[in-house]
Amino acid sequence: MTLHFRQLRLRAVTGEGTYGADVPFADGLTVLWADNTKGKSTCMQGMLYALGLEKMLSPRREIPLPHAMTSYLETDDNRRITVLESGVSLEIENGAGQVITVHRSVKAATDPRLITVDFGPALSDSTTGLRRQNFFVLDGGAAQREDGFHHFLEGFLDWKLPQVRRYDSPETKLYVETVFPLFWVEQKFGWSAIPAAIPTYMRIREVHKRAVEFIMDLDVYRLELQRERLTEALSDNAKAWTTIRDDLASFVMRSGGRLTALSERPVANEEALAGGFVEIAEGAEWVPLIQLASRYRAVAANLAASAIPAVEEQAEKVADRLEQITARVDFLNSQRIALHAHRQLKAADIQSLQRRVDALGDDLQKNLDVQKLQRYAGGAVTTLTPDRCPTCEQALVDTLLSQEALSAVMPIADNIEYIRSQKKMFEGILEREVAADEDGAQNLSGISRELLDLYAQMRTLRSELVAPGSNPSAAVIEERIRAEARVRELEAIQIVFEDAVQRLDGLQAEYARLLVEQSKMPKDKLSKEDRRKFDTLTNLLQSQTAEFGFSTFSPSELSVSEDSYRPEKEGYEIGFETSASDAIRLKWAYQLSLLELAKGHRTNHPDLLIFDEPRQQSSSKVSFENLLKRASKSKGRGQQVIFSTSEDLEALRRVTSAIDCSEVIFPGYILQRIS
């Protein structure tokens, strides 16, 4: 997972010939020096542009290079020359020793979204005949598809960028533009934030945390993502369960039944699901579906086994049956009238309870507002008095009751709790009343259906009493047909119920599996290895800030937040309390600590650190010298640090001559005529 820069090449073709520069980079610390406005930023931005990382700076597709590569360049003799064509090339090496050379045009006939890769050292070795392949950047799919350059770069670095959550879609890949700012600090925007100026326009949730978690290879995000996926899976399971149950309940209700002992939420206990059944309304009574179906099967079987009698043989039985049905109709009508009256009273109770709940809700909100005003006033209004308004302090005069009777006033906090308990109690009563009213509605519906059936039987029986005596009994035939139809109807309900239970059984097994998987998740947010990494990072941060002269407070008070991954003091993130120069020292220490952390722990850091003009906010020379000394130790760890600066050259050379580093000095404009 190593990325080392070997050489940068800038070329600009003009009417007076080709101008350009070749910038070599060595292992360890490389200090690139040029005076202001001489092209130092052209080099730094050129490397960023060669790798297609300009969206690290802005969502706009603008070429981040100055005029020397896009329109005109200036010479040491103060002439301006128009640039006809230009391009950049960058030779890089990965941890496996594979070297590639990346070419990208700046001003040319070819589209700047095209990146050409030579598989070999095309700059440092001038090797010809290398295998060449084209890739694209900036367009959709550059990070996912095989011909996308950032997809290729990810594989070249042996990275496996994770899938992360977005605000506007479920998941996407963590883009390389969000990771590179953690080790590449460019001059204009890079020094403005800790840990880095990471672009947020890609709409990745908590993108700063996701980038740090990847570069440090923390387990926390994998665990958090796994927890989120389990939570979502459980939520989806509950939604599917509720949908199936609600559809089943609606179907059963249309058939005059109700679900009993079938949980409204997923349950892991198999016995709880097996205990569910359907009840059917028979008049004002509820009978289990299985029992009712068995009863009607017996009736249908008895009728089928008997021969159909003639009307004259059934006359007496028909008269008795008609009398029984008439009595049953009268009884059911009286029950229906009573139920209807009861429901009217119940509706009035429900309306009253709802008004009471709404009134308690209003009272609760008013008391909460009073409590808020007291809190904002800093306790200025500490007690409630009966002769003062608690909100506006206006005098109140009650002429109906003695003020002395109200001398003991309940404190506002107790009043809020009392109202909450009252509201909760009435909400419970209201819920029970609504459920009872729904049961009454189902009973009324069952009675109505039975009455319709009885009225049909009465018409048939009366017709039979006046029919010819030799005719077969229509009442017996209709009773047989009705019994068989009822059996089929109940069996259809049972089939639908069993099918739904079978689907719920699958959801139950899945729910139990998810609960087991959730129980196996670590209770702590961070793994042991994550904590070791944070301890090491904190120690590195403390030692480096002390070395760089951080003085706002003691560096020993610094730590790295396990929540935001930013430097903090006593649990609070460090903000405006530091001076501007100390903020830069803290930035140095944090970025360099991430680099040094990579050698003692497993991380995804590429062992590369780039600082463009690190001496921001006029940081002291001593601090800058100590930064260079600390960065020069990277060579012993097999890492690479690149600094670009326009510091006083003599003072800089006094420091660099005493440390192990490479210098790249440009006394004039970096882009010079190439013979």
C-alpha positions as CSV (number, residue, x, y, z in Angstrom):
1,M,0.0,0.0,0.0
2,T,2.9,2.3,-0.8
3,L,2.9,5.2,-3.2
4,H,6.2,6.9,-4.1
5,F,6.8,9.7,-6.6
6,R,9.9,9.2,-8.8
7,Q,9.8,12.1,-11.3
8,L,7.5,14.8,-12.5
9,R,7.8,16.2,-16.1
10,L,6.1,19.4,-17.2
11,R,6.1,20.4,-20.9
12,A,4.7,23.4,-22.7
13,V,5.1,23.8,-26.4
14,T,5.3,27.4,-27.7
15,G,6.1,29.2,-30.9
16,E,9.7,29.6,-29.7
17,G,10.2,26.0,-28.8
18,T,9.4,23.7,-25.9
19,Y,9.7,24.8,-22.3
20,G,9.5,22.5,-19.4
21,A,11.0,21.0,-16.2
22,D,11.9,17.6,-14.8
23,V,11.6,17.3,-11.1
24,P,13.2,14.1,-9.5
25,F,12.0,12.9,-6.1
26,A,14.1,10.7,-3.8
27,D,13.2,8.5,-0.9
28,G,12.8,10.2,2.4
29,L,12.5,14.0,2.5
30,T,12.6,16.0,-0.7
31,V,12.6,19.8,-0.4
32,L,11.4,21.7,-3.6
33,W,12.4,25.4,-3.5
34,A,11.5,28.2,-5.9
35,D,10.7,31.8,-5.3
36,N,7.1,33.0,-5.2
37,T,5.3,33.1,-8.6
38,K,8.1,31.1,-10.3
39,G,6.2,27.9,-10.8
40,K,6.5,26.0,-7.5
41,S,2.7,25.6,-7.3
42,T,2.7,24.6,-11.0
43,C,4.7,21.5,-9.9
44,M,2.6,20.6,-7.0
45,Q,-0.7,21.1,-8.9
46,G,0.8,19.3,-11.9
47,M,1.2,16.1,-9.8
48,L,-2.3,16.4,-8.5
49,Y,-3.7,17.0,-12.0
50,A,-1.7,14.1,-13.4
51,L,-3.5,11.7,-11.1
52,G,-6.9,13.2,-11.9
53,L,-7.4,14.6,-8.4
54,E,-8.6,18.1,-9.2
55,K,-12.0,17.3,-7.7
56,M,-10.2,17.1,-4.4
57,L,-10.1,20.9,-4.6
58,S,-13.5,21.7,-6.2
59,P,-16.5,20.1,-7.8
60,R,-15.9,22.2,-10.9
61,R,-14.0,20.6,-13.8
62,E,-11.5,23.3,-14.1
63,I,-7.8,22.6,-14.8
64,P,-6.1,23.6,-11.5
65,L,-2.9,24.7,-13.3
66,P,-1.7,28.3,-13.6
67,H,-1.4,30.2,-16.9
68,A,2.1,28.9,-17.5
69,M,0.5,25.6,-18.6
70,T,-2.8,26.8,-20.0
71,S,-2.3,30.2,-21.8
72,Y,1.1,31.9,-21.6
73,L,4.4,31.5,-19.7
74,E,6.9,34.1,-18.6
75,T,10.6,33.9,-19.1
76,D,13.5,35.1,-16.9
77,D,14.0,38.1,-19.3
78,N,10.3,39.2,-18.6
79,R,8.8,38.1,-21.9
80,R,5.4,36.4,-22.3
81,I,5.2,33.5,-24.7
82,T,1.9,31.9,-25.8
83,V,1.5,28.3,-24.9
84,L,0.3,26.2,-27.8
85,E,0.2,22.7,-26.2
86,S,1.1,21.4,-22.8
87,G,0.9,18.3,-20.7
88,V,2.2,16.7,-17.5
89,S,3.7,13.3,-16.8
90,L,4.3,11.6,-13.4
91,E,6.3,8.5,-12.7
92,I,5.2,6.6,-9.6
93,E,6.0,3.3,-7.9
94,N,3.9,1.1,-5.6
95,G,4.8,-1.1,-2.7
96,A,5.4,-4.1,-5.0
97,G,8.1,-2.2,-6.9
98,Q,5.8,-1.8,-10.0
99,V,6.6,1.5,-11.8
100,I,4.2,3.3,-14.1
101,T,4.2,6.6,-15.9
102,V,1.0,8.7,-16.1
103,H,0.5,11.2,-18.9
104,R,-2.2,13.8,-19.1
105,S,-2.7,16.6,-21.5
106,V,-3.4,20.1,-20.3
107,K,-3.8,22.1,-23.5
108,A,-4.0,19.9,-26.5
109,A,-6.4,18.4,-29.1
110,T,-7.0,15.4,-26.9
111,D,-9.6,15.5,-24.2
112,P,-8.2,16.3,-20.8
113,R,-10.3,13.5,-19.3
114,L,-8.0,11.0,-21.0
115,I,-5.1,9.6,-19.0
116,T,-2.5,7.4,-20.6
117,V,-0.4,5.0,-18.6
118,D,2.9,3.6,-19.6
119,F,3.8,0.4,-17.7
120,G,7.4,1.2,-16.9
121,P,9.8,4.1,-16.0
122,A,9.2,6.2,-19.1
123,L,10.8,9.3,-17.5
124,S,13.7,8.3,-15.4
125,D,14.9,5.5,-17.8
126,S,13.6,6.8,-21.1
127,T,12.6,3.2,-21.9
128,T,10.8,2.7,-25.2
129,G,8.3,0.0,-26.3
130,L,6.4,0.0,-23.0
131,R,2.9,-1.3,-22.8
132,R,0.5,1.6,-22.9
133,Q,-3.2,1.8,-21.8
134,N,-5.7,4.6,-21.8
135,F,-8.1,5.4,-18.9
136,F,-10.7,8.1,-18.2
137,V,-11.3,10.4,-15.2
138,L,-13.9,12.9,-14.0
139,D,-16.8,11.0,-15.7
140,G,-19.1,8.7,-13.9
141,G,-17.6,5.2,-13.3
142,A,-14.0,6.4,-13.1
143,A,-13.8,4.9,-9.6
144,Q,-15.9,1.7,-10.4
145,R,-15.3,0.6,-14.0
146,E,-12.3,-1.2,-15.4
147,D,-11.3,1.6,-17.7
148,G,-11.7,4.3,-15.0
149,F,-8.3,5.6,-13.9
150,H,-9.1,5.8,-10.2
151,H,-10.3,2.2,-10.3
152,F,-6.9,1.3,-11.8
153,L,-5.1,3.6,-9.2
154,E,-7.0,1.8,-6.4
155,G,-5.7,-1.5,-7.6
156,F,-2.2,-0.2,-8.2
157,L,-2.0,1.0,-4.5
158,D,-3.5,-2.4,-3.3
159,W,-6.4,-0.5,-1.7
160,K,-9.9,-1.8,-1.2
161,L,-11.9,1.3,-0.8
162,P,-15.1,0.5,1.3
163,Q,-18.7,1.1,0.4
164,V,-20.0,4.0,2.4
165,R,-23.4,5.6,3.0
166,R,-24.6,8.7,1.1
167,Y,-27.3,11.2,1.9
168,D,-29.1,10.7,-1.4
169,S,-28.6,7.0,-2.1
170,P,-27.9,3.8,-0.1
171,E,-24.2,3.2,-0.7
172,T,-21.2,4.2,-2.9
173,K,-17.5,3.7,-2.9
174,L,-15.3,6.0,-0.8
175,Y,-13.7,8.1,-3.6
176,V,-9.9,8.6,-3.7
177,E,-10.5,12.3,-3.7
178,T,-11.7,12.1,-0.1
179,V,-8.6,10.0,1.1
180,F,-5.7,11.9,-0.6
181,P,-6.2,15.1,1.5
182,L,-5.0,13.1,4.6
183,F,-1.5,13.0,3.2
184,W,-1.5,15.7,0.5
185,V,-1.9,19.2,1.8
186,E,-2.1,21.7,-1.0
187,Q,-1.6,25.4,-0.4
188,K,-4.9,27.1,-1.0
189,F,-7.4,24.9,0.8
190,G,-5.4,22.1,2.5
191,W,-4.3,24.1,5.6
192,S,-7.8,25.1,6.6
193,A,-9.0,22.0,8.5
194,I,-7.9,19.1,10.7
195,P,-7.6,16.3,9.9
196,A,-7.9,17.5,6.3
197,A,-9.9,19.7,3.8
198,I,-11.9,16.7,2.6
199,P,-14.5,17.5,-0.1
200,T,-18.1,17.2,1.2
201,Y,-20.0,17.8,-2.1
202,M,-19.9,14.1,-2.9
203,R,-22.7,13.8,-0.2
204,I,-21.0,11.0,1.7
205,R,-22.2,10.8,5.3
206,E,-19.5,11.8,7.8
207,V,-16.9,11.7,5.0
208,H,-14.1,13.0,7.3
209,K,-14.6,10.0,9.6
210,R,-14.9,7.5,6.8
211,A,-11.6,8.8,5.2
212,V,-9.7,8.6,8.5
213,E,-11.1,5.2,9.3
214,F,-9.9,3.9,5.9
215,I,-6.4,5.5,6.1
216,M,-6.0,4.1,9.6
217,D,-7.6,0.8,8.7
218,L,-9.9,1.0,11.7
219,D,-12.3,-1.8,12.5
220,V,-14.9,0.7,13.9
221,Y,-16.5,1.5,10.5
222,R,-16.8,-2.1,9.5
223,L,-18.5,-2.8,12.9
224,E,-20.7,0.3,12.6
225,L,-21.7,-0.6,9.0
226,Q,-22.4,-4.2,10.1
227,R,-24.5,-2.9,13.0
228,E,-26.4,-0.5,10.6
229,R,-27.0,-3.3,8.2
230,L,-28.3,-5.5,10.9
231,T,-30.6,-2.7,12.2
232,E,-31.9,-2.2,8.6
233,A,-32.4,-5.9,8.1
234,L,-34.4,-6.1,11.4
235,S,-36.4,-3.1,10.3
236,D,-37.1,-4.6,6.9
237,N,-38.1,-7.8,8.6
238,A,-40.5,-6.0,10.9
239,K,-42.0,-4.1,7.9
240,A,-42.5,-7.3,5.9
241,W,-44.1,-9.0,9.0
242,T,-46.4,-6.0,9.6
243,T,-47.4,-5.9,5.9
244,I,-48.3,-9.6,5.8
245,R,-50.2,-9.5,9.1
246,D,-52.1,-6.4,8.1
247,D,-53.1,-7.8,4.8
248,L,-54.2,-11.0,6.5
249,A,-56.1,-9.1,9.1
250,S,-57.9,-7.1,6.4
251,F,-58.8,-10.2,4.5
252,V,-60.1,-12.0,7.6
253,M,-62.1,-8.9,8.7
254,R,-63.8,-8.8,5.3
255,S,-64.9,-12.4,5.9
256,G,-66.3,-11.5,9.3
257,G,-63.4,-12.7,11.4
258,R,-60.4,-11.5,13.4
259,L,-56.9,-12.6,14.2
260,T,-56.2,-13.9,17.7
261,A,-52.8,-14.4,19.4
262,L,-50.9,-13.5,16.3
263,S,-48.1,-11.0,17.2
264,E,-48.1,-7.7,15.4
265,R,-44.2,-7.6,15.6
266,P,-41.7,-10.3,14.7
267,V,-40.9,-12.8,17.5
268,A,-38.1,-15.3,17.8
269,N,-40.2,-17.8,19.8
270,E,-41.7,-20.4,17.4
271,E,-44.5,-21.3,19.8
272,A,-45.8,-17.7,19.8
273,L,-46.4,-18.0,16.1
274,A,-47.9,-21.4,16.3
275,G,-50.5,-20.1,18.8
276,G,-52.1,-17.7,16.4
277,F,-55.6,-18.6,14.9
278,V,-58.6,-17.0,13.3
279,E,-62.0,-16.4,15.0
280,I,-65.2,-16.0,13.1
281,A,-68.2,-14.0,14.3
282,E,-71.3,-16.1,14.8
283,G,-73.9,-13.5,15.8
284,A,-72.5,-11.9,18.9
285,E,-70.1,-14.7,19.7
286,W,-66.6,-15.4,18.4
287,V,-65.9,-19.0,17.4
288,P,-62.5,-20.4,16.3
289,L,-62.4,-20.9,12.6
290,I,-61.2,-24.6,12.8
291,Q,-64.1,-25.4,15.2
292,L,-66.7,-23.6,13.1
293,A,-65.4,-25.3,9.9
294,S,-65.6,-28.7,11.6
295,R,-69.2,-27.9,12.7
296,Y,-70.3,-27.0,9.1
297,R,-68.6,-30.0,7.6
298,A,-70.6,-32.2,9.9
299,V,-73.8,-30.4,8.9
300,A,-73.0,-30.7,5.2
301,A,-72.1,-34.4,5.6
302,N,-75.4,-35.2,7.4
303,L,-77.4,-33.4,4.8
304,A,-75.6,-35.1,1.9
305,A,-76.2,-38.5,3.5
306,S,-79.9,-37.9,3.7
307,A,-82.4,-38.1,0.8
308,I,-84.2,-34.9,-0.1
309,P,-87.8,-35.2,1.2
310,A,-90.9,-33.9,-0.4
311,V,-92.5,-30.7,0.7
312,E,-95.5,-32.4,2.3
313,E,-93.1,-34.5,4.5
314,Q,-91.4,-31.3,5.7
315,A,-94.4,-29.1,6.4
316,E,-94.3,-29.4,10.2
317,K,-90.5,-29.2,10.3
318,V,-90.5,-26.1,8.0
319,A,-93.1,-24.4,10.3
320,D,-91.0,-25.1,13.4
321,R,-87.8,-24.0,11.6
322,L,-89.5,-20.8,10.5
323,E,-90.6,-20.1,14.1
324,Q,-87.0,-20.7,15.4
325,I,-85.5,-18.5,12.7
326,T,-88.0,-15.7,13.5
327,A,-87.1,-15.9,17.2
328,R,-83.4,-15.8,16.3
329,V,-84.0,-12.8,14.1
330,D,-85.8,-10.9,16.9
331,F,-83.0,-11.8,19.3
332,L,-80.3,-10.6,16.9
333,N,-82.2,-7.4,16.1
334,S,-82.4,-6.6,19.8
335,Q,-78.7,-7.3,20.1
336,R,-77.9,-5.1,17.1
337,I,-79.9,-2.2,18.6
338,A,-78.1,-2.6,21.9
339,L,-74.7,-2.8,20.2
340,H,-75.5,0.2,18.1
341,A,-76.5,2.2,21.2
342,H,-73.4,1.0,23.1
343,R,-71.2,2.1,20.2
344,Q,-72.8,5.5,20.2
345,L,-72.0,5.9,23.9
346,K,-68.5,4.5,23.2
347,A,-68.0,7.1,20.4
348,A,-68.9,9.9,22.8
349,D,-66.5,8.5,25.4
350,I,-63.7,8.3,22.8
351,Q,-64.3,11.9,21.7
352,S,-64.2,13.0,25.3
353,L,-61.0,11.0,26.0
354,Q,-59.4,12.5,22.8
355,R,-60.3,16.0,23.9
356,R,-58.8,15.2,27.3
357,V,-55.6,13.9,25.8
358,D,-55.3,17.0,23.5
359,A,-55.9,19.3,26.5
360,L,-53.2,17.6,28.5
361,G,-50.9,17.8,25.5
362,D,-51.4,21.6,25.4
363,D,-50.9,21.9,29.1
364,L,-47.7,19.9,28.9
365,Q,-46.3,22.1,26.1
366,K,-47.2,25.3,28.0
367,N,-45.5,24.0,31.2
368,L,-42.4,23.0,29.1
369,D,-42.3,26.5,27.7
370,V,-42.4,28.0,31.2
371,Q,-39.6,25.7,32.3
372,K,-37.6,26.8,29.2
373,L,-38.1,30.4,30.1
374,Q,-37.0,29.8,33.7
375,R,-33.9,28.0,32.4
376,Y,-33.1,30.8,29.9
377,A,-33.6,33.4,32.7
378,G,-30.9,31.6,34.7
379,G,-33.3,30.7,37.5
380,A,-34.6,34.2,37.9
381,V,-38.1,32.8,38.3
382,T,-37.6,30.0,40.7
383,T,-41.1,29.5,42.1
384,L,-44.7,29.9,40.9
385,T,-47.0,32.1,42.9
386,P,-50.8,32.1,42.6
387,D,-51.0,35.9,42.1
388,R,-48.4,36.1,39.3
389,C,-48.5,34.8,35.7
390,P,-45.6,32.4,35.3
391,T,-44.9,33.7,31.8
392,C,-45.4,37.5,31.8
393,E,-45.3,38.1,35.6
394,Q,-48.6,40.1,35.3
395,A,-50.7,40.3,38.6
396,L,-53.6,37.9,38.8
397,V,-56.6,38.4,41.1
398,D,-58.9,35.5,41.7
399,T,-62.2,36.6,43.3
400,L,-63.8,33.2,43.5
401,L,-61.3,31.4,45.7
402,S,-59.2,32.6,48.5
403,Q,-55.5,33.2,47.5
404,E,-54.5,31.6,50.8
405,A,-55.9,28.3,49.6
406,L,-53.5,28.2,46.8
407,S,-50.3,29.1,48.7
408,A,-48.7,25.7,48.1
409,V,-48.0,25.6,44.3
410,M,-46.5,22.5,42.7
411,P,-43.0,23.1,41.3
412,I,-42.9,23.3,37.5
413,A,-40.8,20.1,37.1
414,D,-43.3,18.1,39.3
415,N,-46.2,19.6,37.4
416,I,-44.7,18.5,34.1
417,E,-44.2,14.9,35.4
418,Y,-47.7,14.9,36.8
419,I,-49.2,16.0,33.4
420,R,-47.1,13.5,31.6
421,S,-48.4,10.7,33.8
422,Q,-51.9,11.8,33.4
423,K,-51.5,12.1,29.6
424,K,-50.0,8.6,29.4
425,M,-52.9,7.1,31.6
426,F,-55.6,8.7,29.4
427,E,-53.8,7.6,26.2
428,G,-53.9,4.0,27.5
429,I,-57.6,4.3,28.3
430,L,-58.3,5.8,24.9
431,E,-56.4,3.0,23.2
432,R,-58.4,0.3,25.1
433,E,-61.7,2.1,24.3
434,V,-60.8,2.3,20.6
435,A,-59.9,-1.4,20.6
436,A,-63.2,-2.2,22.3
437,D,-65.1,-0.1,19.8
438,E,-63.5,-2.0,16.9
439,D,-64.5,-5.3,18.5
440,G,-68.1,-3.9,18.8
441,A,-68.0,-2.9,15.1
442,Q,-66.9,-6.4,14.1
443,N,-69.7,-8.0,16.3
444,L,-72.2,-5.7,14.6
445,S,-71.0,-6.7,11.2
446,G,-71.2,-10.4,12.2
447,I,-74.8,-9.9,13.4
448,S,-75.7,-8.1,10.1
449,R,-74.3,-10.9,8.0
450,E,-76.2,-13.5,10.0
451,L,-79.4,-11.6,9.7
452,L,-79.0,-11.4,6.0
453,D,-78.6,-15.2,5.9
454,L,-81.6,-15.7,8.2
455,Y,-83.8,-13.4,6.1
456,A,-82.9,-15.5,3.0
457,Q,-83.8,-18.7,4.9
458,M,-87.1,-17.2,6.0
459,R,-88.1,-16.3,2.4
460,T,-87.2,-19.9,1.3
461,L,-89.2,-21.4,4.1
462,R,-92.3,-19.3,3.5
463,S,-92.2,-20.1,-0.2
464,E,-92.0,-23.8,0.7
465,L,-95.1,-23.6,2.9
466,V,-97.2,-22.7,-0.1
467,A,-95.5,-25.0,-2.6
468,P,-97.1,-28.2,-4.0
469,G,-96.7,-31.1,-1.6
470,S,-95.1,-33.5,-4.1
471,N,-92.2,-31.1,-4.9
472,P,-88.8,-31.8,-3.4
473,S,-88.0,-29.6,-0.3
474,A,-86.3,-26.5,-1.5
475,A,-85.4,-25.6,2.1
476,V,-83.4,-28.8,2.5
477,I,-81.6,-28.3,-0.8
478,E,-80.8,-24.7,0.0
479,E,-79.6,-25.6,3.5
480,R,-77.3,-28.3,2.0
481,I,-75.9,-25.8,-0.6
482,R,-75.5,-23.1,2.1
483,A,-73.6,-25.5,4.4
484,E,-71.3,-26.6,1.6
485,A,-70.7,-23.0,0.5
486,R,-69.9,-22.1,4.1
487,V,-67.4,-24.9,4.4
488,R,-65.7,-23.8,1.2
489,E,-65.6,-20.2,2.4
490,L,-64.1,-21.2,5.8
491,E,-61.6,-23.5,4.2
492,A,-60.5,-20.6,1.8
493,I,-59.9,-18.4,4.9
494,Q,-57.9,-21.2,6.5
495,I,-55.8,-21.6,3.4
496,V,-55.0,-17.9,3.2
497,F,-54.2,-17.9,6.9
498,E,-51.9,-20.9,6.7
499,D,-50.1,-19.4,3.7
500,A,-49.5,-16.1,5.6
501,V,-48.3,-18.1,8.6
502,Q,-45.9,-20.0,6.4
503,R,-44.4,-16.7,5.2
504,L,-44.3,-15.3,8.7
505,D,-42.5,-18.5,9.7
506,G,-39.7,-17.7,7.2
507,L,-39.5,-14.1,8.6
508,Q,-39.4,-15.5,12.1
509,A,-36.4,-17.7,11.3
510,E,-34.7,-14.8,9.6
511,Y,-35.5,-12.6,12.6
512,A,-34.1,-15.1,15.1
513,R,-30.9,-15.4,12.9
514,L,-30.5,-11.6,12.9
515,L,-30.9,-11.4,16.6
516,V,-28.2,-14.1,17.1
517,E,-25.9,-12.2,14.8
518,Q,-26.6,-9.0,16.6
519,S,-25.8,-10.5,19.9
520,K,-22.4,-11.6,18.7
521,M,-21.4,-8.0,17.8
522,P,-18.8,-6.5,20.1
523,K,-20.3,-4.3,22.7
524,D,-17.5,-1.7,22.5
525,K,-17.4,0.8,19.7
526,L,-13.6,0.3,19.1
527,S,-11.7,-3.0,18.8
528,K,-8.5,-3.5,20.9
529,E,-6.4,-2.9,17.8
530,D,-8.2,0.4,17.2
531,R,-7.6,1.5,20.7
532,R,-3.9,0.7,20.3
533,K,-3.8,2.8,17.2
534,F,-5.4,5.8,18.9
535,D,-3.1,5.5,21.9
536,T,-0.1,5.5,19.5
537,L,-1.5,8.4,17.4
538,T,-2.1,10.4,20.6
539,N,1.5,9.8,21.8
540,L,2.9,10.8,18.4
541,L,0.7,13.9,18.3
542,Q,1.8,15.0,21.8
543,S,5.5,14.5,21.1
544,Q,5.4,16.3,17.8
545,T,3.4,19.3,19.0
546,A,5.9,19.7,21.8
547,E,8.8,19.4,19.3
548,F,7.2,22.0,17.0
549,G,6.6,24.5,19.8
550,F,2.9,24.3,20.3
551,S,2.2,26.6,23.3
552,T,-1.5,27.4,23.6
553,F,-1.6,24.8,26.3
554,S,0.5,21.8,27.3
555,P,0.9,19.3,24.5
556,S,0.4,16.5,27.1
557,E,-3.3,17.6,27.4
558,L,-3.9,16.7,23.7
559,S,-5.6,13.6,22.6
560,V,-7.3,12.2,19.5
561,S,-11.1,11.9,19.8
562,E,-12.4,8.4,19.4
563,D,-15.6,9.8,18.0
564,S,-14.6,12.6,15.6
565,Y,-10.9,11.6,15.1
566,R,-9.9,15.2,15.6
567,P,-7.4,16.6,18.2
568,E,-9.2,17.4,21.5
569,K,-8.5,18.6,25.0
570,E,-10.3,17.1,27.9
571,G,-13.0,15.8,25.7
572,Y,-13.6,19.0,23.7
573,E,-12.5,19.6,20.2
574,I,-9.8,22.3,19.7
575,G,-11.3,25.3,18.0
576,F,-10.7,29.0,18.3
577,E,-8.7,28.8,21.5
578,T,-5.4,28.1,19.6
579,S,-3.4,30.8,17.8
580,A,-3.2,30.6,14.0
581,S,0.4,29.5,14.1
582,D,-0.4,26.8,16.7
583,A,-3.2,25.5,14.5
584,I,-0.6,25.0,11.7
585,R,1.7,23.2,14.1
586,L,-1.2,21.0,15.1
587,K,-1.9,20.3,11.5
588,W,1.8,19.4,10.9
589,A,1.8,17.0,13.9
590,Y,-1.5,15.3,12.9
591,Q,-0.6,14.6,9.3
592,L,3.0,13.5,10.2
593,S,1.6,11.3,13.0
594,L,-0.6,9.5,10.6
595,L,2.5,8.9,8.4
596,E,4.6,7.5,11.3
597,L,1.7,5.5,12.6
598,A,1.8,3.4,9.4
599,K,5.1,1.8,10.4
600,G,4.0,0.5,13.7
601,H,0.5,-0.6,12.9
602,R,-1.5,-2.1,10.0
603,T,-2.9,0.9,8.1
604,N,-3.8,1.9,4.5
605,H,-1.5,4.9,4.5
606,P,0.6,5.0,1.3
607,D,3.8,6.1,3.2
608,L,3.7,9.4,1.4
609,L,3.2,13.0,2.7
610,I,3.1,16.1,0.6
611,F,3.1,19.6,2.1
612,D,2.7,22.6,-0.2
613,E,4.1,25.7,1.7
614,P,4.0,24.2,5.2
615,R,5.2,27.3,6.9
616,Q,1.8,29.0,7.0
617,Q,0.7,31.9,9.4
618,S,4.4,32.9,9.9
619,S,5.2,29.9,12.0
620,S,8.5,30.4,13.8
621,K,11.7,29.3,12.0
622,V,12.6,27.0,14.9
623,S,9.3,25.2,14.5
624,F,9.9,24.9,10.7
625,E,13.4,23.6,11.3
626,N,12.1,20.9,13.7
627,L,9.4,19.9,11.2
628,L,12.1,19.4,8.5
629,K,14.3,17.4,11.0
630,R,11.3,15.2,12.0
631,A,10.3,14.7,8.3
632,S,13.8,13.7,7.3
633,K,13.6,10.6,9.5
634,S,11.0,9.2,7.1
635,K,13.8,7.8,4.9
636,G,14.8,5.3,7.6
637,R,11.2,4.0,7.6
638,G,11.1,3.6,3.8
639,Q,8.7,6.5,3.5
640,Q,8.6,9.7,1.4
641,V,7.9,13.3,2.3
642,I,7.8,16.2,-0.2
643,F,7.8,19.8,0.9
644,S,7.6,22.8,-1.4
645,T,8.6,26.1,0.0
646,S,9.7,29.6,-0.8
647,E,11.5,30.2,2.5
648,D,14.7,32.2,2.6
649,L,17.1,30.0,0.6
650,E,20.2,30.6,2.7
651,A,18.3,29.9,6.0
652,L,16.7,26.8,4.4
653,R,20.1,25.4,3.2
654,R,21.5,25.8,6.7
655,V,18.8,23.4,7.9
656,T,18.8,21.0,5.0
657,S,22.6,20.7,5.0
658,A,22.4,19.2,8.5
659,I,19.8,16.6,7.8
660,D,19.4,13.7,5.4
661,C,17.2,15.1,2.6
662,S,17.2,15.9,-1.1
663,E,17.0,19.4,-2.5
664,V,15.5,20.5,-5.8
665,I,16.3,24.2,-6.3
666,F,15.0,26.4,-9.1
667,P,16.8,29.8,-9.1
668,G,14.4,31.3,-11.7
669,Y,11.3,30.2,-13.4
670,I,10.8,26.5,-13.2
671,L,9.7,26.2,-16.8
672,Q,12.9,26.7,-18.9
673,R,13.6,26.4,-22.6
674,I,14.5,22.7,-23.5
675,S,17.2,22.4,-26.1
